[in-house]
Amino acid sequence: MIKGRFKSFEFWDGAIFGSFLATVGALIIVALNDLSMLEKYQTIIGAIIASSMALAGARWAYKGIQEQISKTESLNTEARLKEFIAARSVLPLALSELYEYSSELLRFGLRGLAAIENNDRDQEFQYPQLPNATIEVIQTCIRFGPPETITELGKLVSMIQFSDARGKGFKRDLEGERHEFDNAHHILGPYNAHHLTTTAALLSAEINRWFEYSRFKNENCPPSATLDDCHTSLRYVGIREENYAEVFENVKWSFPDDQWPDRYRDNAE
């Protein structure tokens, strides 16, 4: 702490200013004892006094600048906090819309898979619309939020975009199925459908883990989504393991086996 004081500008400013005053005082005392000394050193004394006054002015100017910088930083911090709180206050609505989008993405994947398996190529598939305004809310939380959450929220935004790209790619597969139905499409279609449903289940679980944080019930970064969280997302949209065992199995293999619940690990062994 003492070393830190020696390195500060204010410490040396005060030391130099004190030295000047001591020098001036000593010269005045000498001059009072011998007026001739005053005449002899009046130029030096004047220079010292002028330098001291200049230094004092510089010191006060520096202090004023520092206070202005501190005030500006305080205002910027307050403005950033207001932006963050404003975005976080509407985060529950944004997450709800995104969760509904991810659920529709799951249903879209299952409808497409059923159409491929049944060779039903004539129906129209309505692709769910990504609510882009919700991403802007999350991005605002990233720009103005605390460091401990911004990386994880950034991963969420990346995952949303990746899921949307995968869904649109599968939609193109379905459109190709109607016009160019051949063996290659018949193989790739189910494969892409299962990838889409897995991605959508992971996205739903990832969105769901942020609800507590969005309602100001938790200030820390929420824990990572688990396999059970993903399976809950599947059940939420009516997907049951007894009817869609392969979908549940694909989601399971998205996690390392050391993160599986005991019931899945026992079955694997």
N, C-alpha and C positions, 0 to 999 in steps of 0.2 A: 504493500500500500504506500509505504514511504517512497519506494523507487518510482512508483507511478506519479507521485507528486512532483518529483524532480524532473520528470519528463514533460510535465504539463506547461503550456504556454503561460498560464496565469501565474504559476509559481515564479518563473524566471522574470516575468514582467514586474511582479511585486518586488522581487529581490533587487532588480536593477533600479527600480523607482526608489526603493529605500536607500540604496547606495548613493544615488544622486542627492537625495535630501540630506543624508549624513554628510556628504562632501560640502554641500552648500552651507550647512550649519557650522561645520568646522571652519570654513573660510570666513564666515561672518564673525565667529568668535575671535579668530586671528585678527581680522580687520578692526574690530572694536578695540583691541589692545594696541593696534598700531595703524592709524589712519592711512599712512603711506602705503601700507600693504593693500589697502582697499583700492587705492588708485592704481597700484601696480598690477593687481589681478582682476580689475573690474571687467575686462573683456572676457576672461575665462569664466568668472562668476556669471556674467550675463549669458554666456553660451551654455553653461550648465543649467541655469534656470530655464532658459528657452527650451533646451533639450528635455528637461523634466516635464515642462508643460506640454511639449509635443507628445512625449511618451504617455502622459496622463490622458491626453485627448485620444491617442490611438487606443489606449486601454479601454476607455469608455465606448469608443466606436466599435471595437471588437466585441465588447460585452453586449452592445445593442444588436449587432449582427447575429450573435449567438442566440440571444433571446428571440429574435425574429425567426431564425431557423427553427428553434425549438417550438415556437408557436405554430409555424407552418406545418411542421411534422405532426404536431398534436392535432391540427385541423384535418390533415390528410388521414391520420389514423382514425379519427372520429368519422370521417366521410366513408372510409373503407368499411368500418364496422356497421354503419347504417346500410350500406349497399348489401353487405353480407346478411344482416338480419332480415332485410326486405326480401332477399331471394330465398332465404331459408324458411321464411314464414309461408311462402307459397310452394315450398318443396313437397309437402304432402299431396297436394293436388297434382303436381307434375309427376310424382311417383305413381299415383293412382292411374293416371292416363297411360303411363309407360307400362304398368303392370297389365292393364287391359290390352294394350297393344301386344305384349309378349304372349298373353293368353290366346289372343286371336291368331298369332303366328303359329302357336302350337296346333290350334284347330285347323288352320290352313294346311299345315304339313300333313296332318292325319287325313284330311279330306283328299288331298292330292295323292297320298299313298293308297287310299282305298280306290280312287279312280284308276290308278295305274294297275293295281292288282285285278280289278274287275274289267279292265280294258274299256272303261267308260270315258271316252275322249271328247264327247260332244258337249259336256256341261261347261258353263262359264264359272271361273273361280274369281271371287272378289278378294283381291289382296289387301290386307289391312294397311291403313295409312299411318305412317310414322308421325307422331305429333312433334314436329320440329321445335315448337315453342318450348316444350319441356326440356329439350337439350340446352336451350339458351339459359334456362333457370339454373341448371346444374353447372353450366360454364361460369355463370356469375358467382356461384358458390365457390368454384375453383379459383377464380381471379381474386376474390376478396376473403376467402376462408383461411382458417389456420393451417399451418404446414402439415399437421398430422393427418388431415383428411383429404387434401387436394389430390394426392397421388391416387388414392383409391377411387375417388370420384372421377378422376380422369380415366381410370380403367373401366369404370361403368359406361362412360360416354363412348369409349372405344368399342366396348362389347355391344352396345346398342347399334352402332353403325355396322359392325361386322354381322350381327344378326340380320339386319335389314338387307345387307348385300346378299347374304346367303338365301334369304327368303325370295328376293327378286330373281336370283339365279334359278331357284327351284320353279318359280312361276314361268320362266322361260322354258324350262324343261317340260312343264305341262303343256305349254303352247306348242312346243315341238312334238309332243306326243300326239296331238290332234292331227298334225299334218305330215309328220315323218316317223310314224310309229314303226320301229324296227328293233332288232335284238339289242343293239347298243343302248337305245333309249330305255328299253325295258329293264336293262340291268342298272343303268345309271339312275333312273328315276327313283326306285325304292332306296337306293343307297343315299341319294341326296335328300330324300324325304326323312330318313332316319337321322341324318346329320342335322337337318333343320329342326326337328323336334327336340333333339338333344340340346342344340344351341339355345332354343327358345326356353326350355326348362331351366337351363343354367342362368339365362338372363332373368327369368321370373324370380328365381331364388336370390339373385344378386340385387335386384330392385327391392325385394321384400326386406332385405336386411337393413335398409336405410330408413325405414319408416320411424323407428324409435328416435333416431337422430333428428329426423325432420320435424318431429313434434317437440323438440327441445327437452326430451327426457334423458338424453345421453349426450355428453359433450365429447366423448371419445370416439375414435373410429370403430364402427361396429365390427364384430367378429366375422370371419369369412363364412360364406354360405357352405352348408354341409350337404352330403348326399341325401339325408332325410329332408332337408329343405327343398331340394330339387324334386324329390318324389312327392312332397306335399303340393308343389306347384302343379304337377301332373294331375294329382287327384282333384285339385281345385277346379279344373276345367272338365272334370268327369272322366279322366283317363284312369282306368283301374288296371292293376297289375295282372289280374286274371284274364283280362281281355287284350292287353297290350304288353305282354311279357317282354317282347323284344325291345320296346321303347324303354322300359325300366332298366333292362340289362345294358343298353347302350349308355344311358345316363350313369349307371354304376361304374362303367369302365372309363368314364371321364375323370374319375378320382383315383388317386393311388390306393392300393389295397389296404394300406395301413390306416386309411381314413374311413374304411367301410365299417358300418355297425357290425357287431358280433354275428348277427343272424346271417349276414351276407358272407362274411369271412368263413363261417362254419360250412355254409353250402358250397363255397368254392373249394374248400379242402376235401 
